[in-house]
């Protein structure tokens, strides 16, 4: 009900916008009135209050909401109304007929089983296929059918999600079975339901006691049956224990309430039976019903509603192909197909002002066509093509008139209906003929799509449907049967696609065909009397290799096999037939037609957005490239990369993509603050940056990207493994690297703040936690595992480690690589530990390790000023290395991962 | 009270009952003695025996007749039968007891709730003890199948056995399959055993209702043939496969049309029993007939598989014959399952299997293209190496292949990631198989909604199962939710080969 009411609420401007930008800060500055308007109205309540008023007042609105006028509101109300009427009349209201045979069978079976008195529970197994969506419709129809049958039975539908245990199922069965009548007969019976529970001297039954149902059924009128049909809609999803319990229970109640059960089976009855106990299976008296195969339903729906003559709007080839493919690849039921069709109709008539031109038969008159319509016609692609073709064909007058003279164009447009009809008739007739030849194995749907997209042409080399060879290779007998089937196809037409026989229209085709048939029959007779088999130039082995032995040499000669006169005549007949076929089996692709946009809808994008929404990918893309949606000038140069002017959440998303499975929030914050903080060009102060950061992180959490983790303190877990793969922009990587470096120093500062109470400790701490950028081995690019990552680690190196490091970096044993390092050192044997440490310090570029005389004192004293420079030096050295070896900067980033 | 101290009920009742239930005369007489108020009524009675030996039916029939008997000799009997199969909870049992006893006594007091055994005792005592009844009155309360009562408290049976101590005019009858010793926790309860039928019993029971006369045969000849036939069936099948009366009856009725086929055809007469037996020998060796199929009309309706037939399946299905009998149908069931699904759900199911059977730590090795540009496929090696068994034996601590173990739970998001990683490769495999050249465009069109639908379908087919605490109420599409694949290795391998994927290559042990 709520949905119906909501339809009548007029749409707002915002409803059709693709993207919203929610900006709470705007609202704060202005007055409260804006906030009120920003809040959506409470539609449900309002609609209810208005409902009686709406019913009484507006007869015009009763038909539903009006379409909005197009052309920026310039469209006349008449045209709008006409579009709406067209939509109502043209939509073919497909298709509740597909399940009819199944329904009949099931009803008949239940009826017959009720009379058979088997002492078992009647069970219908309806094989629906894996389509959950189609089961719903089927069981709805079954409920309708069985309730309105002569012996009205109570119908209870059960879905596995509603039936967790036995009690709940029984409750539901009792409630539904007792409520059916109350709902059908009106309010008066509602009290009866209550009575049923307290029947028999006020005894109150438990709500899962079938006795209550029994009492209810026995109290009702005599003519009503005591049957209760329980339908298990998705029987696979029910627990087998529950099913067994229920069947046993029904069986024991069988003498008082007649239960019939129906199972919707997605897989097979054998699998179903395997889940039941044998003793339970013995209590069932079952029959299997196959719902019509899904692909044949699809075919018949397409034949009648898409391809048939009564379909007003044509679904274009690419859209149709994607719809059909979706049916084959995905679990999408025929309902989805039908609603997709309806959506296409709606889109066309709702949004295409030219759809009024579809109205024929006097409903479309000159007054209706506004200048805007004519202007719109002139913008069409097919108009352009037509004009160009006219110019090309030297019909300059026609082209000029088309472009300049409105009335001339209108006259052309008015002919549209006729042309469309002619084209479609030709198309369908060709298709029908092609299908009735039986030479092409493609199903009708494929043929139809092919014909729409690229036309039909049976030419062997260039045609879209190369039948020529197949026809040529036919034997005379097959050829006659082919002609027969063509003739009968012309005579009867095809009721499925609403095509009537067109014998009277096609005399110039039928006449020659009959003549040909007679001729071929005569030829067969004659060749039979001659004792030879009739063959054509194409079917016979036309060339025969002959070997002749002449003077002990083998001569090879090619002779064309002799064709008798009959054979030649037959060959000629085949040629004639091919000529006839290529004349009649022919149509153009739909794109070639003038003004086909009016009656062909071939746009995939709204369909895809509505029926195959991709929230994950959409979120990912929106966060990765927000400027595409925001269209702000500031972020234009980001181009999918990281930029400080991006929205907070987008920045965090980018950083998120870089991270591993667990994110350290402190790292994330410092990286973020480095990007937007005081020193950057955005220049947020810490408090407001923190606010933005919190909000962004909370938004990421809401969107399901992160969640709190218990594995590590201060970390959040990454939830999306499956993020949209981004090409990392290489131009920005140097900058990113810089940011990460900055983030590391920031973290250092955080630590120092903690130790601020003791200045000496602080100094020592900051000195010892100074991070050292590692050096890579020149030959492999690897880093030694014991390379000191901090200054503290440097001071903790052991003798063996020092030796290993020196060896690793080619310093202990001089070689070709030794001098290639930025600061090579000599490493003679027999050095002391501190000597080695000093040499290594020099090697990795620590200042103060240059000569033994300065000693370590300098190092310790100069730490404060040394920090920045040392770091830069190291970085610079490392970078020089890599440039020299042609490494990509990308590699650097990967290795700097521990920051 | 008139007559002697010990008086059996009317002999007529017993004889008619014995005719209705052949081969049960001893039990009927014992039962009537133990129940009839004039004879030796007991307080509690346990009737036990296996399935389908006539316990419930004989008890109910006897009680009906005894209660219908005119009370001219001063004895009157009322009864109520409560079937435990119909009672969902213990409380349901109590309330139906009260309701049925009230019905039997035509009690018109206000009904009250009855939640515990003590309340039941109060209610029953109100109706039976504190209401004055004639001297020869007895009430028999039958609990049918009380050992199968759902949600029964463990004190239920002893408590019910005490009812008759509190209410003297009550006899409680328990009908159970096989009573454990001393299960009522009370002394000297008479037990009445209903033994299983023997071969002569079976034959005489079935001879009571011979099938309609065959063509060219008198009814007597048919009955004779039927008797010999049932004996033959019993020898062939009953000892091994169908010990109970219903299954034996089922076997006889199922075999009878086949056995008498030659008579219908006119090739043999009803007197040539041995020839008929030889002709129908195949059926007597075939135990499939004893399997109670749920389909009664399976022979009339042709089984066609309802599938969305994609081109690949069409090729595969054409050579396949219609499943004619049950065994081949069962064998095909797994394969059919694979054919039922469209392409995407199949791939999704494969991805689920990989997610369930590969450890998380190996994901990077299997699915990452980061280092090598191409995914490295592991697996297969250790499995085949273990299976070959050539050379010297490997280490003693051989691990069991993961695919032989049960499926592990996986996080939905991880499965989706795996699916995204392998989908491109797999889909190109299945596409090249179908000689479809659309390639790229097809891949791009697919989106989240369809995957959600496919997951929902797999879940509703129970191929994919939600695990963990939120299984009942949680949002199905919650990416943090845990799932488990519910199909075995054989099915998955078939499914994988159907789309051209060797699943073994993607498993790491």
Interface residues (C-beta under 8 A of the other chain):
Chain A: X109 X118 X120 X123 X125 X127 X128 X129 X130 X131 X132 X160 X164 X166 X167 X170 X201 X202 X203 X204 X205 X206 X208 X209 X210 X211 X234 X236 X237 X248 X249 X252 X253 X266 X267 X268 X269 X270 X271 X272 X273 X274 X276 X278 X279 X281 X282 X284 X285 X286 X287 X288 X289 X290 X291 X293 X294 X295 X322 X325 X326 X327 X328 X329 X330 X331 X332 X608 X611 X612 X613 X614 X615 X616 X617 X704 X707 X719 X720 X721 X722
Chain B: X51 X83 X85 X86 X88 X89 X91 X92 X95 X96 X99 X108 X110 X111 X113 X150 X246 X247 X250 X291 X292 X293 X294 X295 X296 X297 X298 X301 X303 X304 X305 X306 X307 X308 X309 X310 X326 X329 X330 X333 X336 X337 X340 X341 X342 X343 X344 X345 X413 X414 X416 X417 X420 X442 X445 X446 X447 X448 X449 X450 X453 X454 X456 X457 X459 X460 X461 X462 X472 X479 X480
